[in-house]
Amino acid sequence: MYNVMIVDNEPVIKKGLQCFIDWEALQCEVVCEACNGMEAVEMLGHYDIHIIVTDIRMPGMDGLALSNYVHRNFPQIKVIILTAFADFSYAQTAIQYEVVDFVVKINPTEKIPVAIEKATRLLEKEKEQREKLRQLESKINDHLSEISEKFLKEAVEGLISDEASLFNRSRELGLQLENYFAVYLEFEDKHSFPLTNEYQRFLASIRQFLALAFEERPSYIMAMEQSTLLAIVSMDGGNAAVSTQALLTICNEILTMAKNFRRYHLNIGISSMHWDVLTLSTAYREAKEALQGNFYSDNHVAVYRPHANQTLTPGAPPHHAAEQIAEYLQHRQSELAIHQLDRLLESYRSTKEPIENVKVACLLIGSYCFRLLSASQPFAAEPTESQTTVYKQIQESKNIQQLTDILKRLIQSCSRALAFNDKQPNYIVIECQKYIREHYNQNLNLQIIADHIHINSSYLSRLYKKVTGESIIDAINKYRIEKAKKLLRNPASKVFEVAEAVGIETPAYFTHVFSKYAGMSPKEYKLNYSQTELR
């Protein structure tokens, strides 16, 4: 339906136009009316109007002045002018304002529908043209995106090395490559998706996920080798440490969201900051090299550090210190973690390491600590300060002593949170055993129990084994067999019925499990029990 505004200072004309024209048949609806051009202009700010039917002579702003205003400010609106005279002396002026038609008031009910149909045809045609234009723009943008990705891949892989070509092509394609980082992502389960349509859909979903994570920042995401993606992300401002802090936060969010919502695992390598297209291949190399630092790490995200500045200990890069600190915390050795931190910062102090490098290393330690806490959720207590707060404090530190104090507080806070977590296993085990007792006769496994308790299944498996000395599968099976024994003591019971009653649908598998835990088959147990009863 098209929205129509009627503008006329004669109430009789307005009423007649509304009542004696079948607007619905014309696919139109009169949504408002005005007495003159000024009132019409005001209403244009409140209504979505497609067609205006206006008298030519009105007090204040007349129909021609209104047509001029609409032509300049709302060119998509179609205007039909009513005149009381057969004299079309105003036609030339109206043509300049692209008025659709003139209608003489002598018999408007016959002429206006024709003019309205003319206006709606124009609106339909323009709508079709806009849609075609949108589709064409979409195709052009898709094609431009493919060209840009091809150029970037060739640039990062060093296939284009000529400076003039790099600058000219990036400018032609409108690429924003200032204050950027290369972020290299690898999926751990790289063999789970063969080169099929399913893999392409999986890849497309991750690219969309990354585009959302990087929000409004200029970013270019491209597939590299199988199961790897490269994102070129421009950050606000030129401060490398501030930008690294922001990017680390984003990457940790990506890791968490990917694990929670898509249940896949990523490793991420982040380059140092770069400033123009000439160093794209260097940024790519740095990101890949940083990714290799995750080989022996559980942190899943690493920041590139120049070899010349690796001053922690002879031959040891800074992420080794972060790993060692996290390992000490895992073993509840907070004093050793703090000692390791003191060694790291003292080495930086003695060698006068550049301040930005020191802050990046501290951000990395913070990242390891928060990832360690995240892995212990949901039962670990929250640290005293949030990740964002700690990162901001590190960035705003004025000297190395402030950095030392911040990280020591974080390590101690993590230690307390993890110690609190150590007090929870009995509760988790009790909840697990309760769930087994209540659902032993249903489909039941480790993942189902973990989802019920809202805890990581691997963590639950290790914890249950540590506390009880047996696996959760053993606990489920033992409880089922104890229940089965009671049912088998009924002379009328049948083995397949008992199997179903304890949650094991296959009689053969039930016999196997029963024999393993009872030392005899269900039939043998039933026979032995009946003989015992007869004695």
N, C-alpha and C positions, 0 to 999 in steps of 0.2 A: 504494500500500500504506500502511496505517496502522500505526504503531508502538504496541505494547501492552506495559505493565508489569504483572506479576502480583505482588501483595503479600500474603503469608500466612506465618504462623509454622509451618505444618505442611508439611513437605517432600512428604508424600504428595499433598496437595491441589495443590501447585504442579506436581508431576510429572504428575499426572492431567490438570490443565487444559492443560498443554502437549501431552500425547500423545493425548488422546481428543477433542480439538476440532479440526476441520479449519479452521485459521486461514487457510490460503491461499484456501479457498473464500469466506471472509468478507472477503477482500482485506486481511488483517491479518498481522502478523508479531510474535511475542513477542521483543522485543529485550533485555529484562532482567527480573530478579526481585529482590524484597527480602523480608526476614524481618519487617519492621515499618515503621511510618510514618517513623521517623527515618532509616532506611536508604533508604527511598523518596525522602524529601526530598533527601538527598544525591545520589542518582542523577539527579534531575531537573535538576541542574546539568550533567550530562554527556550526557544523551540527549534527543533530540527526541521526546517522548512525545505521542501523541494520545489514547490510552485507558488508564485505570488500572482493573484488576480487583483489588479489595482486600477482605480479610476485615474484619469489623467489630470483632472482639475480638482484640487483639494486645497483647503487653507493650510498655511504653514509650508510643509514640504509636499509638492505635488508629485504626480505619478512619474514624470520624467526625472525629477531630482532623485526620487526613490530608486528608479531604474539605474541611474548613474551610480548611486551608493552601492546597490547590490552588485552591479557589474565590477566595481573596484574591490569590494570586500567579500562578496559571496558569489564568485563567478559560476559556481555549480548550480545556483538557483535559477530556474526559468521564470521569466516575467511575461505576463499577458496583460495588455493595457486595454481598459474600457474607455470609450469616448462617446459623448452624446451627439457628436457631429460626424457627418459623412466626410468631412474635410480632413485630409490626412497631412496637414501642413507640418505636423510634428514627426512624420515618419522618418525623415532623414536623420534627425537627432536620435530617435529611438533605435534605428538600425545600428548606430555607433555603440549603443549600449546592449546590443544583441538581444533585443526584445523579441520574443517568439512570435507574437501576433497582436494585431489590433482587432478589437471586437466592438461593433457599434451597439450601444445600449438599446436600440429600438427593438431588437428581437434577440436578446443575449442567450436565451435557453437553447436556441438552435445552433448558434455560432460558437458558444463557449465550449461545448463538448468536443467540437472539431479542433479548437485551439488547444484544449487540454490533451487530447490524443496526440497532437503534434509535439507538445512538450514532453509527454511521457515517452514517446518514441525517441526523442533526443536524449532523455535521461537514460533509457535502456541502452542506446547506442554508446553513450559515454561510459556507462557501466561496463559494457563488453570491452570497450577500448582500454579501460583501466585494468580489467582483468587480464587482457592480452599483454598489456605493458608489464603488469606484475609478474606474469609467467615468464615473459622475456627477460626481465630483470633478474628473476630467480635463476634462469638458465645461465645468464651472463655471470652472475655471482658464483654459481656452482663451477662454471668453467674457469673463472678467475681464481677461485679457491684451488682448483686442481693445478692450474699453472703456477700459482704461488707455492703450493706444496712441492711441486716438481723442482722449482728453482731453489727452494730452501734445502731440499734433500741433496741436490747437487752441490750447493754451497757448503753444507756442513760436512759432506763427504769429500770435499776438496776437489771436486770435478770442475768447479769454476774457481779460478784463482786470480784472474785478471782484475785489478782494482777498478778500472773503468767499467767493466762489465758488471761487477758486483754492485757498484753504486748506481749505475744507470738502471739496471733491471729492478733493484729494490725500490728505486724512486718511481719507476713506471707502474709497478704493482701496488704502490701505496703502502709498503710495509713499514711498520713502526718498530725500529730496532735501536732504541736508546735505553740505556740502563737495564739491560736484559740479562737473564740467566738461561742456561740450558738445563732442563730438568729431564733426566733420562729415567724411564720407568720400565721395569721388567716384571712379568708375571711369573711367580714361582712355579705354577703348574702349567708350564709351557706346552706340555704334550697332551693336555686335556682337550685341546681344540685343534683338530686337523684343519688343513686349508679347505674349508667348506663354507657354505652359506651360513652355517651356524657360527663359525668362527668370525665371519665378517660382521654378523649381527652383534656378536659379543664385543668385537673391536669398536663398532660404531657406538655402542652403549657406553663404553669406557671413555671414548673421545667426548661424548656429550657430557659425561660425568665430570671430566677434567675441565671442560669449558665452563661448566657451572661453578666449579671450585675456584677457578681463577677470576670469576665474576667479570667486572668491567675492564680488567687489565688487558691491554693488547697482548694476545697470545696466539701462537700458531702451533697446532698439534698435528703430528704426522706419524704414520706407521713406519718403523724402520725394519729390522729383522723380525722374524716371527716372534710374537709374544713380547715385543718391545715397542714403546712409543717414545717420541721425543717432543717435548713442549718447549717452545721459545717464549719466555714470559718477560714482558717489560714491567718493571716496578716503578712506583712513584719516587721521584727524587733521585739524587745521585749518591746517597750515603750507602756504601756497600754493607756495613754492619746492620743498619736499620732494615735494609731490604732483605738481607739474609734472615734476620729475625722474623720478618713477616712471612717469608717464603717457607721457613721451617715450620711455622705454625700451620700454614695452609697444607703442607705436605703431611704433617701428622694427622690433620683432619681427614685428608684423602685416605691415608692408611686405615684409620679407624672406620670411616664410612664404607670403604671398599670391603673391609672384613665383616662389618655388621650387616650391610645391606645386600652385598652380592656374594659374600663368602668366598672371595678370592684374596690372595696375598700378593702384595707388591713389594718390590725393592726399588728405592729411589736414590739416584745420584744427582747432586746439584753442583753446577759449575760455579766459578767465581763470577763477579759482575763484569759485563762487557758493554762497550759503548757504541759500536758501529758494526756494519755488515762484514767488514774485513776479517773479524775474528770469530765468525760463526763456527768455522771448523775447529778452532781452538776451544771454544765453549763446549762443543760436542765432545771433543776428546777429554776435556776435564770432567764432564758429567759422567762419561763412561768410566773413567778412572776412579771417580768418587764411588760409583756403583760397585766397583770391585772391592772397595773397602768393606762392603756388607757381607763378603764371603764368610768371614768368621764372626759375624755380628748378628745379634738378635734385634738390633734397633731398626733395621729396614730402611733407614734414611741416613745418608752421609753427605757431607759438604766437602768439596775439593779443597785441598790445601797444597800450596806450592811446595815442591820437594826441598827447595832451599831454606824454607822456614820451619822444617820439621825439627824442632829443638827440644822436644820432651826428654828423650834419652837417646843415646846413639842408635840411629837406625829405626827408631820407633815413631810412627806418625801419631798425631794428637788423638785420633779416635781410639787408639789402643788404651790411652789413659781413661777415656770415657767408658770403654768396655770394662776396664779393670774396676773402676769405681762402681759400676752397675753390678759386677760380679760380687764384689765385697758386700754390697747392699743385699743381694739375693741370699748370701750366706749369713746375713745379719751381723756383719763385721763393719759397723759404721766407723770405728776408730781407724781401721786400715783404709777405708774409703777416703776419710779426711786426710790421712797421711799421704795418700796418692795424689790428692788435690794439691796439697802443700808442695809436693815435689814438682808437680807440673807448673804451678804459678811461680815457684822460685826459679825454675829453669828459664821461664820467660823474663823474669826480673833480671837475672844475671846476663842474659843475652840481649836485653833491650828489644825484645820482639815488638814489631809494630802493633800499636794499640788495637787496630781493627782486627788483626789476626788473633789477638788474645781474646777479644770479645766473641769472635766467631767460634773459637774453641770452647769458650764457656757456654755459649748457646748450645753447642753440640752436647756438652755434659748435661745441661738442663733437659735437652731432648731425650737423652738416654734415661734419665731419672723418671721423667713423666711417662715414657713408654713402659718402663718397668712397673709403675703404679697402674697404668692402664691394663696391663696383662694380669694384674692381681684383682681387678674389679670383679664382682661388685662389692666384695666384703672388705677390701682395704679401705681404711678411713681416708677422707680427703686430706691432702697436704694443707699446711697452714696458708700458703699463698697459691693463687692460680698460676697456670702456665703463662698466660699473657702478662700477669703482674711481674713474674720473675724475669721474663724476657725483657720487659720494659726497664726493670731495675738494672739488668746487665748492660743494656744499651746506654743508660744514663749515668753509669758509673764514671767517676772522675779519676780514680786511681785503682791500682791493683789490689789494695787492701779492701776496698769496697766490694770488688769482685769476689775476693776470698770470703768475706762475711756473708754475701748473698748465697754463694754456693754451699758454704758450710751449713747455713740455715736450711737450705733445700735438702741437703743430704741427711741432716738430723730429722727433718720433717718426714722425709721418705722412710727413714729408719723406724720412726714411731708408727707411721701408717702401716708398714709391713709387719711390725711387731704386733699391732692390733689384729692384723689378718691372721697371725699365727694362733690367736686365741679362738678363732672361729671354727676350726675343723670339726670339733664334736657336734656343733650345730648342723653343719653341712652333712656330716655322716648320718646324723639322726634323721634329718629331712629325707635323705636318700633312702634309708632303710624303711621309713614310714611309707614312702611312695611305693616301694617294692611290695610291702605288705598289702597295700590297698589296691594295687594294679597288677599283681602277679599273673592274673588270669586273662590279661589283655596283651596286645602287642607291646612289648617292653624292651628297651635297649638303653645303652649309655646315653645316646644323644637325646632321647625322649626325656630321661630323668634330668639331664643337664639343662634342657630347655625349661623344664618345670621349675627348677631351682634358680634359673637365670644365672648360670655360671658356665664358663668355658668347659667343654667336654674333656679336653686333654687334662686340664687342671683338676677336674673332678676325679678322673681316673687315677691320676697320681696320688691325690690326697686320700682317696678311699683306700687304696692299696697301702699307703704309708700308715694310716691309722688302724686299719683292721687286719692287715696282713693278707688279704685276699682281694681278688678283682671283683668289680661290680657284676660281671657276667657270672662268676662263681656264686655270688650272693643271690642273684636272681634264680639260678638253677637250683641251688640248695633249698631255697624256700619253696620253690615249686615241687621239688621231689618230696619234701616233708609233707606238703599238702596232699600230694598224690598218694603217699603211703596210707594216709588216713582214709582216703576214698577207696583204695584197693582192699581195705579190710572188710568192706561190704561185699558179701558173697555175690550179690546181683550186679555188681559193677562190671563194666566192660572196659578193656584197656583203652580203646579209642575214645570212649566217653570221658575217661579220666584225663587223657591227654588234652582234650579240648577244654576240660574244666579248669586246668592249670595253665592255659594259655599256649599250649604247644599243639598246633593243628595237625602235624604229620605224625602218625603213630610210629613209624619207623624211627624218626628222629627222637621221639619221646622215649622209645625203648633204649636208644643209644645213650641219651642223657641220664635216664634212670639207672642203667647199668653202671655208668661211670661213677655216680655218686652213691648208689645203694649197694654196689658190688654184686648185683644179680639183676635179672630181667624182671619186668613187672609181673609176668606170669609166675616166675619162680617165687617172687615175694608173696604173691597172693596165695600160692600153694603152701608155702612155709607157714604163713600166718594161720591158714585154716587148719593145718595139722597141729599147730601149737594150741589152738583153741579146743581141739578134740581131746587133747591129753588131760 
